[in-house]
Amino acid sequence: MNFERAKSIILIILVGTSIFLTWSIWTYEPEYDKFGDRSNYIKIKSDVQIVSDVVKPVSILFHGNGRHFQTSDPVEINKMEKEFSQWSFTGVKEISVKRLQRKFDDFVHEDGSIEIEFSDDVPISLYKTVLNITDKDVPSFSFDRIIIKQKDISGNESAVYFVSYDQEKIYQGMVDSKRLRDFMDDFYTGSYSKHPEYTAETINSKRTLFVPEKSIEVNRLQYYIDNLDIGNLKNALFNDPKYVRQEPVSVGEEYTDGTRLMTINKENYLISYINPAQKSKLLDSSGDLLQKSIDFINDHAGWEDNNYRFAYMSENEQRVVFRLFVNGYPAFNESGMTEIEQIWGKEEIYSYERPYFSLASVLPSEESVETLPSGREVLNQLKSKDNIDFKSVEDISIGYKLHKSLDSKLVTLVTLEPTWYYRIGDKWFIVPGDTGGDQSGLE
């Protein structure tokens, strides 16, 4: 091979190599981590709750012969739910109050009826996932009680009523009459012998409340608590945890990625998360709002235990609150240790506040019975206070005041103290005076 031929071969190899390297550079696509791709991050294992687990009645009222009886027993409420969730509802429609030829309040609390009460208005668009509504098109409405009336049960099908107490709206759906007769036999008959008697109090022209005639005995409880893994929650809330930095603060820790902020309050076992970029005045419908709030908690740390219930919703504020319930009673704490609160923004959550503990095990030795005054005494106490607008009171209930302490081994305990509460708007307050429990604080 002569020298010129060798040079030509080497030149061809170099040119070919150059072309290959140039093509490789032009076509190379590095595998960057995509901001917002969360598939490789930790998924928090938790019990998934569905609508029927979270949106539940808080009490059942029985009206008969001018007397009233009530229960908040979760066992009985669950039995009732199981029964009415198996009914087939047809012909759901609004009915006129004028057509009833009686006052709205008289219709709601009529003799011979069962009144199933919820904490706040529930959208039928959401609750139809619990009920079996066979209609193709269901009108849009919300309700806070379901009413079954003994006198209306006749023929093959009879009416069951969905009532919004504040809006004074009534809707009805038709149900097989035999189902309703069996239901009344199981739950209404003999209710006066199974449940405490309540007295009716007219608060104003549009509201009647029911409170127990006699003093009530309620267990005072103490629990050990379990804590949620903060690292897991951080991974679930931030789009890319690699870019999150931690900073100490006086009561705990802060985590931020420059936009979102998560604060850990170790004094009160609370988490506060905010995403200011999501602040918005866009409104979702109430059904969508409540459904996505349940889904969000399922996907972001779960419920910690299965004792949280839907408590309040504001479509205008895009705000949903779930509350801790124990043995059928709502729990309250002035710092927010018994609430999960969400405020929604444009596409995502704007604000998320919740406890990061659950009630692990009750201390049997610390369980004691406390006697609370009768409802009549509570009513008189509220009426006697000049700083309370009695006609604005919307609910009166026994609840648990939650506070924390340490045992001899410096293990954190929470105590649930039975206490009387009253509600104005969406705010609950401790009834002032000698009404049981620790009377300090405002919810």
Residue pairs with C-beta under 8 A, 6 or more apart in sequence:
33 240
33 242
35 239
35 240
36 239
36 240
37 240
38 239
38 240
41 235
41 236
41 241
42 231
42 232
42 235
42 236
43 236
44 229
44 232
44 233
44 235
44 236
44 299
44 300
44 301
44 302
45 302
46 298
46 301
46 302
46 303
46 304
47 302
47 303
47 306
48 298
48 302
49 294
49 297
49 298
49 303
49 306
49 308
50 129
50 294
51 126
51 127
51 129
51 130
51 291
51 294
52 81
52 85
52 129
52 130
53 306
54 294
54 308
54 309
54 310
54 322
55 118
55 122
55 126
55 127
55 130
55 290
55 309
55 310
56 77
56 81
56 118
56 309
56 310
57 77
57 80
57 81
57 116
57 117
57 118
57 146
58 72
58 117
58 118
58 119
58 309
58 325
58 328
58 330
59 70
59 71
59 72
59 77
59 117
60 70
60 71
60 72
60 76
60 77
60 80
60 114
60 115
60 116
60 117
60 187
61 68
61 69
61 70
61 109
61 114
61 115
61 117
61 198
61 210
62 68
62 69
62 70
62 113
62 114
62 115
62 187
62 188
62 191
62 192
62 195
63 109
63 110
63 111
63 112
63 113
63 114
63 115
64 111
64 112
64 188
64 191
64 192
65 111
66 111
67 192
67 197
68 109
68 197
68 198
68 199
68 200
68 210
69 191
69 192
69 194
69 195
69 196
69 197
69 198
70 195
70 196
70 198
70 210
70 212
71 77
71 194
71 195
71 196
72 328
72 329
73 328
74 325
74 327
74 328
76 187
77 328
79 187
80 116
80 187
81 130
83 183
83 186
84 116
84 131
84 146
84 160
84 183
85 130
85 131
85 132
86 132
86 179
87 131
87 132
87 160
87 175
87 176
87 179
88 132
88 134
88 175
88 176
89 131
89 132
89 133
89 134
89 135
89 160
89 173
89 174
89 175
90 133
90 134
90 135
90 157
90 173
90 174
91 135
91 172
91 173
91 174
92 124
92 133
92 135
92 138
92 139
92 162
92 171
92 172
92 173
93 139
93 171
93 172
94 139
94 141
94 169
94 170
94 171
95 170
95 171
95 172
97 104
97 107
97 168
97 170
100 107
100 170
104 168
104 170
104 206
105 206
105 207
105 208
107 170
108 115
108 145
108 147
108 163
108 165
109 115
109 200
109 208
110 149
112 149
112 150
112 151
113 147
113 148
113 149
113 150
114 147
114 148
114 184
114 187
114 188
115 145
115 146
115 147
116 145
116 146
116 147
116 148
117 144
117 145
118 143
118 144
118 145
118 310
119 144
119 309
119 310
119 311
119 312
119 323
120 144
120 310
120 311
120 312
120 313
121 142
121 143
121 144
121 164
121 166
121 167
121 286
121 313
122 142
122 143
122 144
122 290
122 310
123 140
123 141
123 142
123 285
123 286
123 287
123 290
124 138
124 139
124 140
124 141
124 142
124 143
124 162
124 171
124 287
125 138
125 140
125 285
125 286
125 287
126 286
126 287
126 290
126 291
127 143
128 138
133 173
139 171
140 285
141 162
141 164
141 169
141 171
142 164
142 167
142 286
143 162
143 163
143 164
143 169
143 171
144 163
144 164
144 165
144 166
145 162
145 163
145 165
146 160
146 161
146 162
146 163
147 160
147 161
147 162
147 163
148 160
148 161
148 180
148 183
148 184
149 159
149 161
150 184
150 188
152 158
152 159
153 177
153 180
153 181
153 184
154 177
155 177
156 176
156 177
157 174
157 175
157 176
157 177
158 174
158 175
158 177
158 180
159 172
159 173
159 174
159 175
160 172
160 173
160 174
160 175
160 180
161 170
161 171
161 172
162 170
162 171
162 172
162 173
163 169
163 170
163 171
165 207
168 206
196 212
196 213
196 214
196 216
197 212
197 213
197 214
198 210
198 211
198 212
198 213
198 375
199 210
199 211
199 212
199 213
199 375
199 376
200 208
200 209
200 210
201 208
201 209
201 210
201 211
201 375
201 379
202 208
203 209
203 390
203 391
203 393
203 394
204 391
207 394
209 393
209 395
209 396
210 375
211 374
211 375
211 376
211 378
211 379
211 396
212 374
212 375
213 374
213 375
213 376
214 374
215 371
215 372
215 373
215 374
216 371
216 372
216 374
216 398
217 369
217 370
217 371
217 372
218 329
218 369
218 370
218 372
218 398
218 418
219 327
219 367
219 368
219 369
219 370
219 418
220 366
220 367
220 368
220 369
220 370
220 415
220 416
220 417
220 418
221 326
221 327
221 362
221 366
221 367
221 400
221 415
221 416
222 362
222 363
222 366
222 367
222 413
222 414
222 415
222 416
223 359
223 360
223 361
223 362
223 363
223 413
223 414
223 416
224 360
224 361
224 363
224 411
224 412
224 413
225 269
225 357
225 358
225 359
225 360
225 412
225 413
225 414
226 304
226 357
226 358
226 360
227 269
227 356
227 357
228 271
228 301
228 304
228 356
228 357
228 358
230 253
230 264
230 271
230 356
232 301
233 262
233 271
233 300
233 301
233 356
234 241
234 244
234 255
234 262
235 241
236 299
236 300
236 301
237 260
237 262
237 273
237 300
237 352
238 244
238 255
238 257
238 260
238 262
239 257
240 257
243 257
243 258
244 255
244 256
244 257
245 255
245 256
245 257
246 253
246 254
246 255
247 253
247 254
247 255
247 256
248 254
249 263
251 265
251 266
251 267
252 263
252 264
252 265
252 266
252 267
253 263
253 264
253 266
254 261
254 262
254 263
254 264
255 261
255 262
255 263
255 264
256 262
259 275
259 276
259 277
260 273
260 274
260 275
261 273
261 274
262 271
262 272
262 273
263 271
263 272
263 273
264 270
264 271
264 356
265 271
265 272
268 335
268 336
268 337
268 404
269 337
269 355
269 356
269 357
269 404
269 412
270 335
270 336
270 337
270 353
270 354
270 355
270 356
271 352
271 353
271 354
271 355
271 356
272 351
272 352
272 353
273 349
273 351
273 352
273 353
274 350
274 351
274 352
275 345
275 348
275 349
275 350
275 351
276 350
277 345
278 344
278 345
278 346
278 347
278 348
278 349
278 350
279 345
279 346
279 350
280 318
280 345
280 346
280 350
282 346
283 315
283 316
283 318
284 292
284 315
284 318
284 344
285 315
286 313
286 315
289 313
289 315
289 318
289 320
289 344
290 310
290 313
290 320
292 344
293 320
293 322
293 342
293 344
296 342
296 349
296 352
297 303
297 322
297 340
297 342
297 354
300 352
301 354
301 356
303 340
304 355
304 356
304 357
304 358
305 358
305 359
307 324
307 325
307 326
307 359
308 322
308 323
308 324
308 325
308 340
309 322
309 323
309 325
310 320
310 322
311 321
311 322
311 323
311 330
311 339
312 319
312 320
312 321
312 323
312 426
313 319
313 320
313 321
314 426
317 343
318 343
318 344
318 345
318 350
319 341
319 342
319 343
319 344
320 341
320 342
320 344
321 339
321 340
321 341
321 342
321 426
322 339
322 340
322 341
323 330
323 331
323 338
323 339
323 340
324 330
324 331
324 338
324 339
324 402
325 331
326 359
326 400
326 416
329 397
329 398
329 399
329 400
329 418
330 338
330 397
330 399
330 400
330 421
330 428
331 338
331 399
331 400
331 401
331 402
331 416
332 338
332 399
332 400
332 401
332 402
332 419
332 421
332 428
332 430
332 443
333 339
333 401
333 402
333 403
333 443
334 441
334 442
334 443
336 353
336 355
337 355
337 357
337 402
337 404
337 414
338 355
338 402
339 353
339 354
339 355
340 353
340 354
340 355
341 351
341 352
341 353
341 354
342 349
342 351
342 352
343 349
343 350
343 351
343 352
344 350
357 412
357 414
359 414
363 413
366 415
370 417
370 418
370 436
370 437
371 436
372 398
372 418
372 419
372 420
372 435
372 436
372 437
373 420
373 434
373 435
373 436
375 396
377 435
378 396
378 420
378 422
378 431
378 435
379 396
381 431
381 432
381 433
381 435
382 388
382 390
382 393
382 396
382 422
382 431
383 390
385 432
388 422
388 432
389 424
392 424
393 422
393 423
393 424
394 423
394 424
394 425
395 422
395 423
396 420
396 421
396 422
396 423
396 431
397 420
397 421
397 422
397 423
398 418
398 419
398 420
398 421
399 418
399 419
399 420
399 421
399 428
400 416
400 417
400 418
400 419
401 416
401 417
401 418
401 419
401 430
401 437
401 438
401 441
402 414
402 415
402 416
402 417
403 414
403 415
403 417
403 438
404 412
404 413
404 414
404 415
405 412
405 413
405 414
405 415
406 412
406 413
407 413
417 437
417 438
418 436
418 437
419 430
419 431
419 435
419 436
419 437
419 438
419 439
420 430
420 431
420 435
420 436
420 437
421 428
421 429
421 430
421 431
421 443
422 428
422 429
422 431
423 429
427 443
428 443
429 442
429 443
430 437
430 439
430 440
430 441
430 442
430 443
431 439
432 439
433 439
